[in-house]
Amino acid sequence: MWKYDLSFDIFPFDQIQDYRHVEQRIQSTVHTTALILPAINQFGQIIYADNTVSGRGLLFIEQYMLKHVLPYYANIHSEDSAGAIQTTKFHGGSRALIKRYANATDDDVAIFIGSESRAAMNKMINVLNLKDEQVRSLIIAKKKFFQNQVLVESPDGIATPDVLGAIRVGSVFHLKESVGCHIIEALENECVEKFFRKFRNHEKLIILGSTSIHRLALFSFLIYVPIFMKYLHHNFVSVLLNDLFSIRVRSECSYNASYVSGLLNLDDQKSEIIMKFLTANENDQLDAITKNELIRYDFTQLDLSYFTSDEDVDYIFNAIEFIANGGWQFLPLYTCDSTTAVWRARTIPLENPSTQLHSLQMITFENGTMDETYKERQMQSTAIKNLNTHNLMINSTSNDSIEQARAMMKNIDLRTDPPLNIPVKYQNFIWFLLPQDIFPV
């Protein structure tokens, strides 16, 4: 056996006695950082709730990569050096781990492919088209599906693959198996039950999809405002959760238009008109429609991982409940761009440093080390000053984010934007609330 082999030796998790210990370790080492945020919080620890689509790095996995993988890294198209042999071992070991944990046999193959599950689907449809993408997903299937195709599990003949990504995939599979699928399922079920207890009968939070079938702790929802008979825009909900509570969720989930249409009960006629707004161009004067991304129907998506602490789960649910009950009152603080569907706080200009604390352009190697320039530190100082100005609206001394947001509600100036450029006969397609809609209240 070579020095390191993922099939046998990667993390000391094989003899887990207390899964809570590992769960806590994962919580403490998920890559998070204190950020300057553009609303209430000057510095806030991000609570990440979008792991299904884009999981964050685990510190102990990255440390293993730095210590044991990167020092030996070499191209694996040949094995004419010690580094290439070791890297090949890692790559093959990762595949072996994945096949073992997926109960794959010699009749099955595990192929590293492009990012996200869509790549796996495309791979099954177009077996010959091996895509040169970063490996963050894979496909495991029977070899018989690939008969009459040029198929090998080794990277020979393929453009240089993302070997490091493949090794990380194996590492994550190893960690998942060490924690135990039954443990992960039980923890996620707790989150699902807690979510439904709080929101199943909530009149303003509309849960999409079935609430009775067995499911992951992944929730899609809309927020309805009964007094206006409209919804909060999904991007606005996402921005509010970020700005007020440092919670990162996901919006703009409509990769599949047919799926969203079915989920939101949109008929063909309505879907066709919406597409006109999404695809309109300057040369198309039909119905005087101009391009408007805000019209796109979509939803907010929340993902709770098994390692999310009970404290964070309660915090997330309370924040969502707060926005469901009164988030519309923050609309005057925001403006939206109809061409991008992006919502942003009016008091924070686009070029505000708080939107970008770090940049490769600010890196210097002048002293022989990698460092950020003085300009970077100046930008952070400016960002804090701008946020202090914004925080003058807060008259609460509480450190509780919800209490701060509630106090902020009482000091919001009513500001608005020009009406959206939507033909009169399509006004009913503005399904979401805008700042000007709340003025009569």
Buried (B, 14 or more C-beta within 10 A) or exposed (E): EEEBBBBEEBBEBEEBEEBEEBBEBBBEBBEBEEBBBBBBBBEBEBBBBBBBEEBBEBBBBBEBBEEBBEEBBBBBBEBEEEBBBBBBBBBBBBBBBBBBBBEBEEEBBBBBBBBBEEBBEBBEEEBEEBEEBEBBBBBBBEBEEBEEEEBEBEBEEBEEBBBBBBBBBBBBBBBBBBBEEEBBEEBBBBBBEBBBEBBEEBEBBBBBEEBEEEBBBBBBBBBBBEEBEBBBBBBBBBBBBBBBBBBBBBBBBBEEBEEBBEBBEBEEEBBEBBEBBBEBEEEEEEEEBBBBBBBBBBBBBBBBBBBBEEEBBEBBBBBBBBBBBBBBBBBBBBBBEBEEBBBBBBBBEEEBBBBEBEEEEBEEEEEEEEEBBEEBEEBBEEBBEBBEEBBEBBEBEEEEBBEBBBBBBEEEEEBBBEEBEBEEEBEEBBBBBBBBBBEEE
